[in-house]
Amino acid sequence: MLRNFSKRVPGDGNTAATSVAYQLTETSFIYPITPATTMGELVDAWIAQGRKNIWGNKVNMAMMQSEGGAAAAVHGATAVGALCATFTASQGALLMIPDMYKIVGEMCPAVFHIAARCIATSALSIYNDHGDIYACRATGMPILFSNGVQEAHDLAAVAHLTSIHTGLPFIHTFDGFRTSHEINTYEELDNETLWPLIDQKALAAFRARSLNPEHPSERGTICGPEYVWQMHEKLRKPYQALPAEVEKMMKALGDKTGRYYKPYQYAGPRDPENVIIMMGSGCDPVEEFITEHPEYKTGLIKVYLYRPFSVEMFNAAIASSVKRVCVLDKVVDP
């Protein structure tokens, strides 16, 4: 297996994700919310330090007055041809949902990095579950889930690079605190590794279809009922093709770094009788246990691509010897 002997650096999940987001972003709009606040603060600090992105420019950043404003600004920036990212969590993600629908419908290649956290109901907690991510499902936003610090770094790159290649938006998410604030080390992706993975033709096509007074266009109009379903069907094709594009980008990144991922990655014995399905930071201790105890004949499927969910890829990851399936879900519905 190839190894990328790039610089290994200390940091938490927020830092790991943001460092790639900074390299592959031109502008960012933020509003602070625990536990994602650090990501916006890092972008602000790196701009002040003169850090450059992969195109040799400092990222343009503005802090808005609400999460809804940040999402609306992301929508506007991508509409005029800028690569854009934002960072949020919990109720902040809920306030961005109205604009997520527009961003998905207009195929704007923006990336939302979300440090997953439970939504306040009868009481507020800054820890716990994936309720905010599940609330975003209906928008149609593609969702990539990282399980640890290194994965937060690598899959942030997959999200941004696939977004550029396909012209589609992404949510890249990881567990709040358990990953966002976990101090670890990770192999940093440098510009020499990332640059060949940027689809320059797709990026040029994105710029060409952006709003520009030199070639005016109209979008976001009101339409009659006879056109609504046609528009929905038109969106299905690129989003249904997305799992294959994510898989290709994961392989391309793996060829560069030696760290290979699959949208639904199996770990465990070759002939498991039991399989556990998980998503998030809980995957690491489960994988460690089943590796140390092969006598239980239990495997693990780590779900990286949560939306759009590929049933074909998922089924292919389950061995024919499996008799029992256990899904461990980090949410409790009311």
N, C-alpha and C positions, 0 to 999 in steps of 0.2 A: 504494500500500500504506500502511495506517495505521502510524504509528510511535508507540511509547510513549516519551515523553520523560521517563521516570522517572529516578531517580538512578542514575548509573553508578558502581559501586564496585569497588575492587580486592579480590582474594581468590583462594583456590584452590578446587578442585572440592569439597573437604570443606566449606568455608565456604559455598559457593554452595548446596549441597544442604541443609545444616543450617539455614540461615536460613529457608528455606521450611518445612522440617519443624517448626521451632520455632513458626512462625506458625500452623500447621494441626494442632498436637498439644496434647493436654492433659496427658499423662503420658508418661514415657520411662524405660525400664530399660536399663542399659548394662553392658558389661564390656569393658575396653580390649583391643584387638588391632591391631597394625600392618597396614595403613596407615589404619585407620578410627578410631583412638583420638581424633584431633582432633575428630571430630564430637561425641562424648560430652563431651569437655572444653569445647567451645563451649557446649553446652546448660548445663552446670554453671556456666560463667562468666556467661552471660546471665541465669541465674536470680539469681546473686549480685548482678548489676548492676541487678536489678529490671525487666528487660525483660519486656514483656507479649506474649502471643499475640494472635491476631485477636479473641478473645473478651474481651480485657482482663484476663487472668489470667496469673500466672507459671506456667510448666510445672512439674509435680511430677516429680521425678527421683530414682531410687535406683540406686546401683551394686550389682550383685549379686556373688555369689562365683564365678560361672561364666557362660559364654555360655548354657548350658542353662537356668540359673536366670533369666537375662534373658528368654529366649524364653517360659518358663513364666509369668513375671510379665506379659509382654505378652498372652499368652493369657487370663490371669485378668482383667487390666484391661479388655480389650475385651469380655469376657463380662459385665461389670457396667456396660457402657455408656460407657467412656472411649475417646477417640481416642488411639491410642498409637503410638509409633515406637521403633525400636531401631537400632543401628548395629554392623556387624561386618565380618569378612573371613575368608577361608581356613578354617582348622580351626574357627574360631569359628562360621562358618555351618554347618559339618557338625554341630556340637553342638546347633544349633537345629533341625535337620531333624525330630526326633521331634515337637516341638511345632508345626512347620509343617504337618504332616499334620492335626493337630487344628484349627489355625487355619483351614485351607482347608475342612475338613469342616464346621465350625460357622459358616462364613462370617463371620469376625471381621474387621472393617475396620482391620487394622493394616498399617503400612508398615515394611519392613525395608530400610534403606539399606546397601548392601554395596559396599565398595571392593574390587573383584575382585582376587584374588591367587592364585598357584598353591598347591596343597596340598602339604605336605611329604611326600615319599616316601622315596627313598634319602638325600636331603639336604633341607635347609630353605632356601627362598628367599623373600624378601619382595617379589619382583617377578613378572614373567612373565604368567601366562595366566588363563583364565576357568574353571579347573577347579572352583573352589568354586561358581560359578553353575551349571555343568552338573550338579554333584552334587545341586542342589536341584530339578532338573527333575521328578523322579518324584513330588515332593510335590504337584504341581498348582498351586503358587504362580504367579500371573501375574508376568511379569518384563519390566520396562522398562529399556532400556539407553541411557545417555547417552554421547555421544562427546567432550564437551568441557566447559569450565567453565560457559558460558552454558546449555548443554543440561542439565547437572547441576542447575542452578537451575530451569529451566523444566519439565523432565520430573519433577523432584521434586514440583512443583505438580500436574502431570497425575496422578501416582501418588496423591497424597493426595486430590485432588478427585474422581477417579474412584472411589477406595476409598469415600469418603463417599457418592457417588451410587449406587453399586451394592451397597454393603455387603460388598464382597469385599476380601481382603488383597492386598498387592502387595510384590514385591521391586523396589526401584529401585537399579540398579547402574551403576557406571562403573569404568574401569580404575584399579587402585591405583597410586599414585605418578604415572603418566603423566597422569592427570586429577586424582586426589585432591590431589596436591601441586603441580599446575601453577599458577603465579601468572599471573593474567590479570585482565581487567576484565569485568564483566557488568552488564546492566541489571537492577536489583533490582525485584522484584514487590512493590508495596506493598499494604496492606490494602484500599485503595479498588479495586484491580484484582482482588484475590482474592475479596472478600466476595460480589459478585454471582454468582460461579461455584460457591459452596457451595450444594448442594441441601438446603435447610432441611427440606423434607418428609422426605427420605431420612434426614437426621440424626435427626429426631424419631422416625421409625420404628425406627431403630437403638436409640435410647434405650428405646423402648417394649418392644422384644423382649429387652432385657437382663435378667440375673438381678436380681430385686428381691423382698425379702420382702413388699412390698405386693401383688405379683401373682406368687406363686411358680410356678415351672415346673421341669421336669426335663429334663436333657440329659446326653449322655455315658454313656448306659446300655449294658448288655450286651444284644445282640440275637441272635436265632437266624439261621441261614443263609438262611432264606426272605426275610429283610428286607434283607440286606447289599446285594444288587445293586439293590434298589429305592432304597436310599439313594444309591448311586453314580450311578444314572440321574437322580435328583432334582438332583444337583449339576451334571450336564452342561449343563443348559439355561442357567443364569446365566453359567457360565464360557464357554460357546460364544458367547454374545451379547456377551462382553466386548470383542473387537476393535472392533466398531462403536461401543461406548461410549467407548473410548479415542480413536478417530478423532473423535468428536463433541467430546470435551473438548479435544483438540489444536486443533481448529478454533475452539472458543470462546475458548481462550487466545490463539490467533493473532489473532482479531478484536479482542482487547483490546490486544495488544502489537505486532502486525505481524510477529511471528515464528511462522511456520506450520510445523507438522510433520505428517507422516503416519506411520502405523505402519511402512510400508515406503517409504522416500523415495528417489526416483530423482534422480540428478544426472549431467549429461553431455549429449552431443548428442542431437538428436531421432531420429536414425536409426542407433543404435549397432549394430555387428556383434559386439562383445564386451561383456560385462557382468561386473563384479566384485561379489560379494556379501560384505559385511563388517559387523562389529559392534564398536564400541568406538573407541578413540582413533586407530586406524590409518586411519579413514575420512577425517580431515581432510587428511593429506598426499596420499592417493590422489585425493581430489576436487580438490585444488590442481593435481596433475599433469595429470589428464585435462582440466581447464579450460584449462591452458596448451598442451595438445597435442591439439587436436580432430582432427588428421590421423590419429590412431590409431583413431578411431571406437569409443572405449571409454567405457562408462558405469559408474556405481556405484549399487548399491542399498544404502542404509544401513538396517539392521534395528534398529528401535527397540523394537518389540513382539516379544520373543522367545517368550514364552509367555502366553496360548495363541496358537499360530502359525496365522495365517489364510492358508491356501493360496490362497484366492480373491483376497485383497488383494495377496499376494505376486506371483501370476501377472499381475495387472493392472498391476503396476509394471514388468514386463518388456516392452519394445517387441517388436513382431512381426518387426522386422528383425534381431534378435539371432540369431547363429549359434553363438556359443561362450559358455559360462558358467564362471567361475572363482570358487570359494568359498575365501576365505582365513579359516581358522579358527584362533583363538588358543588351541589346546590340543593336547596329544599324549596319546592314550590309551595305557595300558600295553600 
